[in-house]
Amino acid sequence: MTGPGLSTLLLDPTRLAIVSLLAATEWAEFGWVRDSVELSDSALSKQVTTLSKPGYLEVKKGYVGKRPRTWLNLSETGHDALRAHVAALQEIVEKSHQTSEAHRAKGKTDA
């Protein structure tokens, strides 16, 4: 089920965790994100590539001293996608709750 607002990319729990983490910060260091979501370098790198293609993430490379570093940032597109995705999930939960309440109420009148 992928209704309006749901991002197929964010249905994956790992990508949702990455985007959610980055939504609370700006330009997070790759290693911190990797450790926070408990992924290997290569697994995070693949997810970053997947999330960068539609413009959800921005990637900046540079150096700290002589050590290469990569920083990640959730773009405005990524923020918008996350907000829409969460709103769609909340709507699904609310509709399910309403349906359940209606079913229980109907059961009481049938008894």
C-alpha positions in Angstrom: 0.0 0.0 0.0 1.6 3.2 -1.1 -0.9 6.0 -1.0 -0.4 9.7 -1.6 2.5 11.0 0.5 4.1 7.7 1.1 7.7 7.5 -0.3 8.6 4.1 -1.5 12.2 4.9 -0.6 11.2 5.6 3.0 9.3 2.4 3.4 12.7 0.8 4.0 13.4 1.0 7.8 17.1 1.7 7.3 16.5 4.6 4.9 13.8 5.9 7.2 16.2 5.8 10.1 18.9 7.7 8.2 16.5 10.4 7.0 15.0 10.8 10.4 18.4 11.1 12.0 19.5 13.7 9.5 16.2 15.6 9.9 17.4 16.6 13.4 20.8 17.9 12.4 22.8 19.7 9.7 25.8 18.2 7.9 26.4 15.2 10.0 29.7 13.3 9.6 29.4 10.0 7.8 31.0 8.1 10.7 28.5 9.5 13.2 25.5 8.5 10.9 27.1 5.1 10.3 27.4 4.4 14.1 24.0 5.9 14.9 22.1 3.6 12.5 24.5 0.7 13.1 25.6 0.1 9.5 28.9 -0.8 7.9 30.6 1.8 5.8 29.6 0.0 2.6 26.0 -0.4 3.6 25.6 3.2 4.5 27.4 4.2 1.3 24.8 2.3 -0.7 21.9 3.9 1.2 23.4 7.3 0.7 23.6 6.7 -3.0 20.0 5.5 -3.1 18.8 8.6 -1.1 21.0 11.0 -3.1 19.6 10.1 -6.5 16.1 11.6 -5.9 17.7 14.5 -4.1 16.8 13.5 -0.5 20.4 13.9 0.6 23.3 16.2 0.0 26.8 14.9 0.2 29.9 17.1 0.9 33.4 15.7 0.9 36.5 17.4 2.4 39.3 17.0 4.8 39.9 17.5 8.5 43.6 17.9 8.6 44.9 15.3 6.2 42.0 12.9 6.8 39.3 12.7 4.2 35.7 13.2 5.6 32.2 12.9 4.2 29.3 14.9 5.5 25.6 14.2 4.9 22.7 16.6 5.0 19.0 16.1 4.5 17.9 18.4 1.6 14.7 20.4 1.5 13.4 17.7 -0.8 14.3 15.1 1.8 12.6 17.1 4.6 9.4 17.5 2.5 9.4 13.8 1.6 9.9 12.8 5.3 7.1 15.1 6.4 4.7 13.8 3.8 5.7 10.2 4.6 5.1 10.6 8.3 1.8 12.4 7.7 0.6 9.5 5.4 1.6 6.9 8.0 -0.3 8.9 10.7 -3.3 9.0 8.4 -3.2 5.2 7.9 -3.0 4.7 11.7 -5.9 7.1 12.3 -8.1 5.5 9.6 -7.3 2.1 11.1 -8.3 3.3 14.5 -11.6 4.8 13.2 -12.4 1.6 11.4 -11.7 -0.4 14.5 -13.9 1.9 16.6 -16.7 1.6 14.1 -16.4 -2.2 14.0 -16.6 -2.3 17.8 -19.6 0.0 17.9 -21.4 -2.1 15.3 -20.7 -5.2 17.3 -22.3 -3.7 20.3 -25.5 -2.8 18.4 -25.7 -6.3 16.8 -25.6 -8.0 20.2 
